[in-house]
Each structure stands twice: as C-alpha cells, then as structure tokens.
Amino acid sequence: MQKVFLSCLPLDKKCYELYSLTEDLLTEHAAMGMATYILDHFPPNSSILIVAGNGNNGADGIALARLLFKRFDVRLYVPFGVTSFMAEQQLLRTQNIGVVPVQMMKEADVIVDALFGAGLNRPLNLQTQEMITQLNSFDGFKIACDIPTGIQTDGRVVPIAFCADVTLTMGAYKEALFLDISKDSIGEIHRIDLGVENSLYEDQSDTFVLEFSDLKLPSRTLQSTHKGNFGHAVVFAGDKEGAGIIAGSAATRFGAGLTTLVVGDEILVPPYLMHSKTLPTNATAIAIGMGLGDAFDTSFFEKNILNSTLPIVLDADALHSKSFLKILDQTDREIILTPHPKEFSVLWKILAGESYDVATIQERRFEMVRKFSTCYPHATLLLKGANMLIVHQGKLYINPLGSSVLSKGGSGDVLSGLIVSLLAQGYRGIDATIHASIALTLASKNYNGSSYAMLPIDLIDHIAQLEKDKIF
C-alpha cells in the first residue's frame, strides 16, 4: 500500500528546506517523468499536443515540450501566457531551442493536459471549459499532468474535467485522485518521483491506497489440519434467502472450515452449506443483513446477535435498524459495517441524527467515513463505491481496484461472505475487510466475460483461482 496526502505542497517545501532541491529541479524531474512515460509508450515522431497553463503545472508541460522536441512532433499551446516565474523560465528555455508555440489546438496522437494541477479551488471559467470540451473530443491518447484540469483539491469536478486515459501524478498520491465522482476523468494513475526516493519525499500519513500486492490469501500451508482449524462462519439468511446463499457460498469458497446458514424457514441450500434455525455453539464469526427482511423476531436477535461477542459483519437490512446498530456500543467486539452510500445515509441518520442525501455523501466520502471513525473508532467501516473506503481507528484505506462489472446485485453479498470467512479464520476485523475487498476486486478483474454479464457465482468461481493464478 502507498501513502495518500491531501496536498503535496508541504512535501515540496520539505524538499526545498531539507534537501536543497529547488523548484526548478522538481519541475525538471516532473517533466522527465512524463517524458519517460511517453518515450516508453509511443513511437518516435508521434504528434504530441501539450496544453500548458500559466502557472507551475504549465511549467511542467512546457519543460516536457523541450525534452521531447526533435524526437516527436511537439505542438506546445500556451493559451493564457505565463505568469509564474518557473513557467516564464521554462518557456524561455523551450523557445531558445527552437520550439514555437502554436496558436490553436488540433488533434494529435498524444494530448497532454498541463493547464491546472492539484490545488485548484475554484470553478473553471467559460473559456477553459470550452477548451476542455474540445480536448475531450479529440481521439488521441490523453495524459493529465498531476491531476486532470477541472478536479478540485477535494476531488469534485468544477463543472467539467479533462478525461485522461492516464494521470501522471507528481511526488505522491493525492486524495483528489480517489473520489468516485472524478474516477472516470482520472484513468490509470502513475506516480512520478521528484528527485528523491519516495520515502524521503513523503511524511507521515493515516491514509493509504491499496494495491493488489497487498492481498494476503488464507492459504493453507500446514498439512496436518482439519476443518475446525479454519473456523465456522455463520450467515443469517432472511426473507430473500438468495442473498444469504451467495454470502455463504463465498465464505466457504474463501476458506471457512464450516459455513452454516441460519434460517427462519426451511430452504433448499447447496450441499456444501449447512443450515440451522439456531446459532451453532462452535460459530467463530457471523454475518447478518443480506436479504434479511423480517425473518427473525426481537428475542431471537437479542439472544443470538446482541448478546453475542462473536465478530460480526453488518450489511444491507441490518444497517437500517436501530436495534442492530446498538451493536456499535460493544467496544470490545470486532464489528464490520459494509454500507453503500444510500445505506450510509440511513445509518448515519440513526446514529448521529444528521441527514445527508446520497449526492452529498458521494461528494464528501472522505469526510463522512472519518466522522464515523471518530465516533466509533473500534468498528471497521467499508463504504462501497467505485473506490471503496475502509476506515478503522482513524486510519483510512482506499481500494480503487474495482470495475463496473461489480455494479450488480449480489456483489455486496459476496463481499460480506468473504469478510465473514476471514473473520471466522481468525483475521482481525480491519485485516479481514482489507483483504476481502482486494480479493473481490481482483476476482472481478480476472473475469473475462462481457462487462455487463458477470454474476455473483462468477465472482465466487474466480475467488477459487486467486492462489493458483498468482498475478498479484
């Protein structure tokens, strides 16, 4: 996993003050990082349109034009002139080697947006909006310098953003790169070092972005074992029993030694799942809420859920209930909540008395999960979305690895099953949530069918191959 920061300005300042690296040197390293990416991915003499702003982000783009000149068909467009000292210096150097800025934007093989970088805190004016619209209409491969123009420091789009195929971000990862509403503008993210090794550039952070390489599977390395060594996961199957069956199947597939569905009525279950009307005495973790409805009465809930100390996953219907959310008062219990934004809106209204609609939650995802963790630091929250946010004891983990194939009923049930399986096997709540979320996204990445076609059972089947594939 990698550290994430709200802003890199303090990190740049550290380079100036501690390492005697000048602003000029950081600009040169930023430009060289972009140039290296382009040299590695595009043939010589490709046409490259670089649209540079008047400040330091523009300086990076102007320096890039100088580094690529003569090796590529470079077209430097500086629509607003230059105002920062560094942009002035870079433009002078670039013109001195023979680069003549163009007077209009035209289609090119590669299009580089270096208008505004991180730190944008105002809406784009009409002229810039029109430029971004034109750039987005071009067919060339689109690269954003640091962050696509139009994305503010808080990640919001104001009101239009450059739609990059890849964002080459400078120095360190920024939170603005990982908000759901800007995900389609960011593209792939590659980080560029600015003259020192990354550990020297960065400071302490409580926010991290997860990578596939962080996944630790529940692999079985000892030979002398039995099913009891791998826990007993229990899933409460309610009125919509399919959700419980999906979660139970995922739990079994992800290594739980035993999996039991607790049911109110007799249902037909796969032969590898047990079923019972009571909580098994040897259960080691439980999950409840998926398709729950009104399947169990209050006394059953109090006896089997509220009075238990077993690690628990709360999902779906359990997040709409004041009774279930009383579990959060149990500070010595492993508790994981997995809401989507609408469910978070409901549970936060119950817990804090504050009303937020889904749009507001999506705009303020980082703020909302941190507020939750301040109130309930002992619990683990996973807020679903294009970028899943996981928070525990004030530390925030971002999982940006998913794809739109997960946008289908049942994917969340699979996730709950994966988490409860790891809990049953002895993982801590935060670890179970992190590794289950990565496994889910990796399984979705490995799915090779049509983007609209994946079923929960496909996810569960791909979970079975993660150890064998070893592609992370």
LOROMAR-282311 format. One line per field, with one value per residue (C-alpha): x, y, z; residue number from 0. Coordinates in nm, 4 decimals. Example, Ala and Ser with C-alpha at 12.3 -4.5 7.8 and 13.67 -1.06 7.14 Angstrom:
! residues 2
xx: (1.2300  1.3670)
yy: (-0.4500  -0.1060)
zz: (0.7800  0.7140)
resi: (0  1)
This chain:
! residues 472
xx: (0.0000  0.1046  0.0540  -0.2015  -0.1995  -0.4486  -0.1803  0.1809  0.2740  0.4223  0.6202  0.7589  0.8510  1.0428  1.2449  1.3386  1.4282  1.5849  1.7327  1.8208  1.6185  1.4963  1.1603  1.3451  1.4817  1.1385  0.9960  1.2678  1.2051  0.8293  0.8850  1.1392  0.8971  0.6311  0.8814  0.9946  0.6350  0.5771  0.9062  0.8164  0.4657  0.4699  0.6850  0.9222  0.7738  0.4260  0.2397  0.2037  -0.0195  0.0799  -0.1673  0.0117  -0.1305  0.0247  0.1481  0.3731  0.1641  0.2072  0.5820  0.5896  0.4182  0.6443  0.9548  0.8093  0.7877  1.1588  1.2525  1.0527  1.1430  1.3038  1.2099  0.8381  0.6173  0.5698  0.2902  0.3012  -0.0107  0.0022  -0.3443  -0.3134  0.0501  0.2736  0.2661  0.4730  0.8495  0.9028  0.6669  0.8490  1.1877  1.0720  0.9099  1.2322  1.4392  1.1961  1.1849  1.5638  1.5972  1.3518  1.0058  0.7481  0.4142  0.1136  -0.1866  -0.4643  -0.5376  -0.5548  -0.5907  -0.2708  -0.1602  -0.0966  -0.2673  -0.1155  -0.3236  -0.0929  -0.3384  -0.4157  -0.2652  -0.3507  -0.4710  -0.7494  -1.0053  -1.2404  -1.4711  -1.3202  -1.4115  -1.6126  -1.3067  -1.1313  -1.4477  -1.4713  -1.1054  -1.1579  -1.4651  -1.2620  -0.9705  -1.2082  -1.3492  -1.0081  -0.9261  -0.5627  -0.4328  -0.4895  -0.2395  -0.3052  -0.0113  -0.0502  -0.4329  -0.6860  -0.7856  -1.1242  -1.0790  -1.0556  -0.8456  -1.1458  -1.1926  -1.5055  -1.5446  -1.5964  -1.8003  -1.6159  -1.2861  -1.0298  -1.0915  -0.7493  -0.6501  -0.3651  -0.2797  0.0895  0.0767  0.3737  0.5524  0.2784  -0.0818  -0.3498  -0.6954  -0.8496  -0.7465  -0.9760  -1.3208  -1.5930  -1.7332  -1.3978  -1.2939  -1.3887  -1.1695  -0.8596  -0.7835  -0.4852  -0.2624  0.1178  0.3315  0.6438  0.9293  1.0654  1.4349  1.4455  1.3402  0.9752  1.0267  1.2348  0.9746  0.6738  0.5747  0.3525  0.0004  -0.3068  -0.4471  -0.3343  -0.4186  -0.4319  -0.2637  -0.3206  0.0168  -0.1245  -0.3548  -0.2833  -0.4889  -0.5969  -0.3599  -0.3159  0.0488  0.0286  -0.0700  -0.1871  -0.5124  -0.8870  -1.1955  -1.2007  -0.8706  -1.0373  -1.3310  -1.7080  -1.8739  -2.2441  -2.4663  -2.8212  -3.0403  -3.3608  -3.6676  -3.4592  -3.2619  -3.0629  -2.8510  -2.7624  -2.6811  -2.4492  -2.2724  -2.2454  -2.1061  -1.8440  -1.7487  -1.6968  -1.5028  -1.2702  -1.1598  -1.4011  -1.3822  -1.7584  -2.0346  -2.3868  -2.6931  -2.9239  -3.2753  -3.6241  -3.7902  -3.6618  -3.4908  -3.3034  -2.9303  -2.6241  -2.4912  -2.1671  -2.3621  -2.5187  -2.8382  -2.9883  -3.2602  -3.0265  -2.6777  -2.4243  -2.2346  -1.9000  -1.9508  -1.6481  -1.7956  -2.1361  -2.2786  -2.6288  -2.8406  -2.8192  -3.1811  -3.2803  -3.6246  -3.8359  -3.7176  -3.6310  -3.8095  -3.6642  -3.5979  -3.4074  -3.1990  -3.1157  -3.0190  -2.8113  -2.6722  -2.6844  -2.5811  -2.3026  -1.9393  -1.8597  -1.7028  -1.9850  -2.0470  -2.3483  -2.4801  -2.7943  -3.1092  -2.9082  -2.7888  -3.1451  -3.2231  -3.1720  -3.1664  -2.8820  -2.6816  -2.6834  -2.4054  -2.1758  -2.1905  -1.9868  -1.6389  -1.4580  -1.6137  -1.4945  -1.7676  -1.7645  -2.0263  -2.0432  -2.2955  -2.3395  -2.3972  -2.7774  -2.7389  -2.4781  -2.7249  -2.9790  -2.7400  -2.5806  -2.9251  -2.9935  -2.6553  -2.5911  -2.9259  -2.7712  -2.9342  -2.7242  -2.8515  -2.6533  -2.5133  -2.3698  -2.2206  -2.0570  -1.9065  -1.7806  -1.6899  -1.3574  -1.5115  -1.8079  -1.6078  -1.3695  -1.6631  -1.7875  -1.4458  -1.4169  -1.7421  -1.6829  -1.3060  -1.3344  -1.5573  -1.4472  -1.6495  -1.6349  -1.8188  -1.8888  -1.8376  -1.6154  -1.3357  -1.4127  -1.3170  -1.2231  -1.1694  -1.0700  -0.9280  -0.8852  -0.6803  -0.8307  -0.7610  -0.8702  -0.9399  -0.9541  -0.9092  -1.2678  -1.4523  -1.8055  -1.8634  -1.9279  -2.2289  -2.4802  -2.6959  -2.5141  -2.1629  -2.2069  -2.3305  -2.0119  -1.8082  -1.9871  -1.9226  -1.5529  -1.5198  -1.7016  -1.4934  -1.1702  -1.3143  -1.4063  -1.0483  -0.9106  -0.8325  -0.8728  -1.1690  -0.9668  -0.7466  -1.0433  -1.2090  -0.8990  -0.8086  -1.1671  -1.2093  -0.8894  -0.9880  -1.3279  -1.1767  -0.9076  -1.1692  -1.3675  -1.0547  -0.9894  -1.3418  -1.3086  -1.6732  -1.8748  -1.8702  -2.2429  -2.2644  -2.0906  -2.2933  -2.2116  -2.1303  -1.8686  -1.7024  -1.7069  -1.5547  -1.2726  -1.2060  -1.1135  -0.8373  -0.6578  -0.3904  -0.3315  -0.3116  -0.0597  -0.0972  -0.0716)
yy: (0.0000  0.3577  0.6749  0.9329  1.3048  1.5886  1.8137  1.7760  2.1393  2.0617  1.7753  2.0029  2.2551  1.9846  1.9208  2.2873  2.3263  1.9904  1.8630  2.1923  2.0818  2.3877  2.4416  2.4251  2.0776  1.9471  2.0833  1.9110  1.5785  1.6105  1.6783  1.3980  1.1535  1.2434  1.2289  0.8819  0.7571  0.8944  0.7554  0.4142  0.4067  0.5904  0.5628  0.8428  1.1226  1.0784  1.4078  1.5491  1.8400  1.9926  2.2444  2.4395  2.6775  2.9956  2.8566  2.5788  2.2980  2.4725  2.4916  2.1093  2.0876  2.3463  2.1652  1.8439  2.0089  2.0912  1.7351  1.5805  1.8324  1.6766  1.3250  1.3909  1.6295  1.8663  2.1226  2.3477  2.5565  2.8220  2.9827  3.2148  3.3110  3.2549  3.4317  3.2244  3.2653  2.8958  2.8957  3.2026  3.0322  2.7098  2.8925  3.0891  2.7701  2.5939  2.8780  2.9046  2.5518  2.6314  2.5400  2.7837  2.7694  2.7019  2.9312  2.6736  2.3193  2.0389  1.6620  1.4727  1.1203  1.2231  1.5058  1.6365  1.8460  2.0710  2.3552  2.3278  2.0770  1.9843  2.2744  2.4023  2.5641  2.7453  2.6588  2.6778  2.9847  2.9526  2.9747  2.6903  2.4805  2.5186  2.4171  2.1058  2.0122  2.0371  1.8385  1.5660  1.5422  1.4565  1.0905  1.0976  0.9273  1.1688  1.2317  1.4557  1.6265  1.5781  1.5746  1.6400  2.0035  2.0656  1.8475  2.0441  1.9651  1.7883  1.5737  1.7450  1.8288  2.2025  2.1702  1.9746  1.7869  1.6663  1.2953  1.1345  0.7857  0.8138  1.0627  1.1125  1.2497  1.4277  1.3270  1.1437  1.0294  1.2875  1.2256  1.4124  1.1242  0.8804  1.0358  0.8382  1.1344  1.2023  0.8418  0.8448  1.1518  1.0124  0.6987  0.4934  0.6582  0.6563  0.8391  1.0316  1.0870  1.4400  1.3954  1.1925  0.8405  0.8266  0.7527  1.0706  1.2807  1.1644  1.2401  1.0518  0.9791  0.7967  0.7480  0.4730  0.3381  -0.0393  -0.2429  -0.5974  -0.6906  -0.6162  -0.9188  -1.1969  -1.5030  -1.7560  -2.0092  -2.3435  -2.4288  -2.6961  -3.0489  -3.1822  -2.9865  -3.0373  -2.8255  -2.6964  -2.5192  -2.2827  -2.1544  -2.1710  -1.8859  -1.8272  -1.6319  -1.5381  -1.5972  -1.3947  -1.3362  -1.3109  -1.6257  -1.5966  -1.3213  -1.5449  -1.8379  -1.6167  -1.4895  -1.8406  -1.9778  -1.7023  -1.7731  -2.1410  -2.0707  -1.8333  -2.0942  -2.1151  -2.4687  -2.4777  -2.2460  -2.2530  -2.0617  -1.9747  -1.9718  -1.8937  -2.1411  -2.4486  -2.3579  -2.5505  -2.4837  -2.6102  -2.9356  -2.7746  -2.5383  -2.6468  -2.4877  -2.4437  -2.2486  -2.1612  -2.0172  -2.3053  -2.3189  -2.3503  -2.0482  -1.8193  -1.5267  -1.4165  -1.2028  -1.0643  -0.8259  -0.9589  -1.0048  -1.0215  -0.8600  -0.9625  -1.3210  -1.3185  -1.1717  -0.9391  -1.2072  -1.4184  -1.1153  -1.0279  -1.3845  -1.4651  -1.1276  -0.8589  -1.0854  -1.2463  -1.1370  -1.3070  -1.0966  -0.9691  -0.8258  -0.5955  -0.5352  -0.4246  -0.4512  -0.4635  -0.1093  0.0254  -0.0952  0.0902  -0.2467  -0.3818  -0.0613  -0.0899  -0.3409  -0.0429  0.0146  -0.3058  -0.1584  -0.4878  -0.6686  -0.6949  -0.5130  -0.4505  -0.2438  -0.2514  0.0109  0.1566  0.5361  0.5114  0.2725  0.5004  0.7882  0.5869  0.4545  0.7954  0.9480  0.6795  0.7143  1.0884  1.2444  1.4138  1.3876  1.3667  1.2708  1.0317  1.3089  1.4889  1.1696  1.0996  1.4490  1.4176  1.0478  1.1015  1.3404  1.1124  0.7964  0.9921  1.1310  0.7776  0.6595  0.9494  0.8363  0.4594  0.4032  0.0393  -0.0524  -0.1044  0.0712  -0.0146  0.2419  0.0815  0.2643  0.2889  0.3447  0.1524  0.3383  0.1362  0.3113  0.1862  0.3788  0.6876  0.5151  0.5223  0.2707  0.3300  0.0377  0.1811  -0.1582  -0.2476  -0.2103  -0.1539  -0.5296  -0.5263  -0.2967  -0.5751  -0.7214  -0.9910  -0.8431  -0.6979  -1.0330  -1.1935  -0.9272  -0.9924  -1.3643  -1.3072  -1.0866  -1.3223  -1.6111  -1.4364  -1.3310  -1.6935  -1.7931  -1.5515  -1.2354  -0.9027  -0.7010  -0.4410  -0.7065  -0.9208  -0.6197  -0.5066  -0.8498  -0.9412  -0.6151  -0.6745  -1.0346  -0.9178  -0.6590  -0.8952  -1.1608  -0.9015  -0.8003  -1.1616  -1.2025  -1.2120  -1.2074  -0.9123  -0.6070  -0.6383  -1.0136  -1.1106  -1.2967  -1.3413  -1.7061  -1.5921  -1.3859  -1.6810  -1.9065  -1.6582  -1.6355  -2.0035  -1.9248  -1.6384  -1.8517  -2.0530  -1.7528  -1.5606  -1.2492  -1.0042)
zz: (0.0000  -0.0632  0.1392  0.0293  0.1121  0.0912  -0.0598  -0.1698  -0.1042  0.2419  0.0855  -0.1850  0.0847  0.2707  -0.0466  -0.0663  0.3017  0.3929  0.0671  -0.1069  -0.4079  -0.5908  -0.7531  -1.0834  -1.0068  -0.9062  -1.2313  -1.4319  -1.2606  -1.3169  -1.6861  -1.7175  -1.5572  -1.8122  -2.0956  -1.9878  -1.9869  -2.3383  -2.4706  -2.3312  -2.4773  -2.8111  -3.1253  -3.2282  -3.4378  -3.2895  -3.2723  -2.9201  -2.8241  -2.4882  -2.3462  -2.0736  -1.8158  -1.6852  -1.3513  -1.2265  -1.3744  -1.7068  -1.6357  -1.6139  -1.9534  -2.1140  -1.9867  -2.1304  -2.4720  -2.4541  -2.3545  -2.6400  -2.9102  -3.2203  -3.1094  -3.1504  -3.3431  -3.0476  -3.0513  -2.7457  -2.6832  -2.4073  -2.4213  -2.1201  -2.1479  -1.8428  -1.5073  -1.2615  -1.2570  -1.3263  -1.6245  -1.7640  -1.7247  -1.8858  -2.1782  -2.2400  -2.2395  -2.4667  -2.7161  -2.7118  -2.8530  -3.1321  -3.0035  -3.1397  -2.9542  -3.1765  -3.1904  -3.1787  -3.0643  -3.3189  -3.2988  -3.2103  -3.1268  -2.7659  -2.5788  -2.2550  -2.0171  -1.8129  -1.7533  -1.3811  -1.1401  -0.7826  -0.5697  -0.7932  -0.5635  -0.7992  -1.0903  -1.4374  -1.6373  -1.9571  -2.1863  -2.0041  -2.0040  -2.3807  -2.4173  -2.2052  -2.4072  -2.7275  -2.5839  -2.4671  -2.8194  -2.9650  -3.0333  -2.9190  -2.6043  -2.3168  -2.0367  -1.7362  -1.5683  -1.1907  -1.1975  -1.4757  -1.5156  -1.3587  -1.0496  -0.7266  -0.4205  -0.2659  -0.5790  -0.7082  -1.0768  -1.1363  -1.3561  -1.6269  -1.6243  -1.8742  -1.9290  -1.9057  -2.0098  -1.7613  -1.4886  -1.4153  -1.0626  -0.9113  -0.5933  -0.4030  -0.4311  -0.3510  -0.2081  -0.5009  -0.7275  -0.5470  -0.5224  -0.7005  -0.8913  -1.0603  -1.1264  -1.4949  -1.5504  -1.3805  -1.5826  -1.4693  -1.2114  -1.2235  -0.9700  -1.0687  -0.8210  -0.7910  -0.7310  -0.4103  -0.3199  -0.2272  0.1425  0.1708  -0.0073  0.1934  0.5531  0.7971  0.6750  0.8064  0.4555  0.2205  -0.1228  -0.1555  -0.4280  -0.5499  -0.3996  -0.0525  -0.0721  0.1780  0.0971  0.3634  0.2104  0.3832  0.4299  0.7017  0.6065  0.9429  0.9770  0.9922  0.9248  1.2801  1.2207  0.9757  1.1707  1.1442  0.9520  1.0104  0.7723  0.8689  0.5639  0.5705  0.3575  0.0393  0.1014  -0.2229  -0.0694  0.2249  -0.0020  -0.2098  0.1031  0.2481  -0.0771  -0.0866  0.2752  0.2035  -0.1152  0.0729  0.3214  0.6137  0.7521  0.8039  0.6899  0.8266  0.7119  0.9998  0.8561  0.9800  0.7434  0.5684  0.2407  -0.0241  0.0113  -0.1757  -0.0274  0.0918  0.3226  0.6486  0.7773  1.1197  1.2994  1.5856  1.6140  1.6252  1.9532  1.7737  1.5453  1.5179  1.3167  1.1920  0.9111  0.9013  0.6973  0.3416  0.2283  0.5964  0.5945  0.8947  0.9142  1.2867  1.5870  1.8510  2.1120  1.8576  1.7634  2.1232  2.2109  1.9026  1.7943  2.0601  2.3474  2.1459  2.1392  1.8076  1.5311  1.3113  0.9649  0.9330  0.5820  0.3970  0.6145  0.9370  0.8637  0.8665  1.2182  1.5462  1.7223  1.5100  1.5314  1.9127  1.8490  1.7990  2.1753  2.2171  2.2046  2.2652  1.9670  1.6075  1.4132  1.0373  0.8540  0.4728  0.3528  0.0087  0.0100  0.0498  0.3422  0.4966  0.4716  0.6707  0.9358  0.9929  1.0437  1.3078  1.4770  1.4616  1.3758  1.0713  0.7282  0.4127  0.0705  -0.1476  -0.3683  -0.0655  0.0738  -0.2621  -0.2702  0.0885  0.1115  0.2897  0.5386  0.6134  0.6834  0.9048  1.1013  1.1537  1.2717  1.5158  1.6796  1.6517  1.6260  1.7360  1.4404  1.0800  0.8115  0.4416  0.2290  -0.1059  -0.4323  -0.7365  -0.4849  -0.1662  0.1521  0.4601  0.7951  1.1393  1.4356  1.2207  0.9514  0.6032  0.3266  -0.0330  -0.2639  -0.6193  -0.7866  -0.8749  -1.2014  -1.3232  -1.3627  -0.9866  -1.0348  -0.9995  -0.7238  -0.5304  -0.5452  -0.1979  -0.0689  -0.1999  -0.0191  0.3110  0.2691  0.2059  0.5132  0.7489  0.6168  0.7116  1.0466  1.1132  1.0338  1.2920  1.0940  1.2740  1.1524  0.9642  0.8038  0.7030  0.5414  0.3537  0.2180  0.1309  -0.0610  -0.2586  -0.3315  -0.4576  -0.6910  -0.8164  -0.8913  -1.0878  -1.2780  -1.3731  -1.5115  -1.8918  -1.9971  -2.1236  -1.8978  -1.8292  -1.7816  -1.4579  -1.1955  -0.8256  -0.8929  -1.1462  -0.8744  -0.6371  -0.9043  -0.9661  -0.5913  -0.6149  -0.8665  -0.6913  -0.5261  -0.8430  -1.0773  -0.8642  -1.0771  -0.7882)
resi: (0  1  2  3  4  5  6  7  8  9  10  11  12  13  14  15  16  17  18  19  20  21  22  23  24  25  26  27  28  29  30  31  32  33  34  35  36  37  38  39  40  41  42  43  44  45  46  47  48  49  50  51  52  53  54  55  56  57  58  59  60  61  62  63  64  65  66  67  68  69  70  71  72  73  74  75  76  77  78  79  80  81  82  83  84  85  86  87  88  89  90  91  92  93  94  95  96  97  98  99  100  101  102  103  104  105  106  107  108  109  110  111  112  113  114  115  116  117  118  119  120  121  122  123  124  125  126  127  128  129  130  131  132  133  134  135  136  137  138  139  140  141  142  143  144  145  146  147  148  149  150  151  152  153  154  155  156  157  158  159  160  161  162  163  164  165  166  167  168  169  170  171  172  173  174  175  176  177  178  179  180  181  182  183  184  185  186  187  188  189  190  191  192  193  194  195  196  197  198  199  200  201  202  203  204  205  206  207  208  209  210  211  212  213  214  215  216  217  218  219  220  221  222  223  224  225  226  227  228  229  230  231  232  233  234  235  236  237  238  239  240  241  242  243  244  245  246  247  248  249  250  251  252  253  254  255  256  257  258  259  260  261  262  263  264  265  266  267  268  269  270  271  272  273  274  275  276  277  278  279  280  281  282  283  284  285  286  287  288  289  290  291  292  293  294  295  296  297  298  299  300  301  302  303  304  305  306  307  308  309  310  311  312  313  314  315  316  317  318  319  320  321  322  323  324  325  326  327  328  329  330  331  332  333  334  335  336  337  338  339  340  341  342  343  344  345  346  347  348  349  350  351  352  353  354  355  356  357  358  359  360  361  362  363  364  365  366  367  368  369  370  371  372  373  374  375  376  377  378  379  380  381  382  383  384  385  386  387  388  389  390  391  392  393  394  395  396  397  398  399  400  401  402  403  404  405  406  407  408  409  410  411  412  413  414  415  416  417  418  419  420  421  422  423  424  425  426  427  428  429  430  431  432  433  434  435  436  437  438  439  440  441  442  443  444  445  446  447  448  449  450  451  452  453  454  455  456  457  458  459  460  461  462  463  464  465  466  467  468  469  470  471)
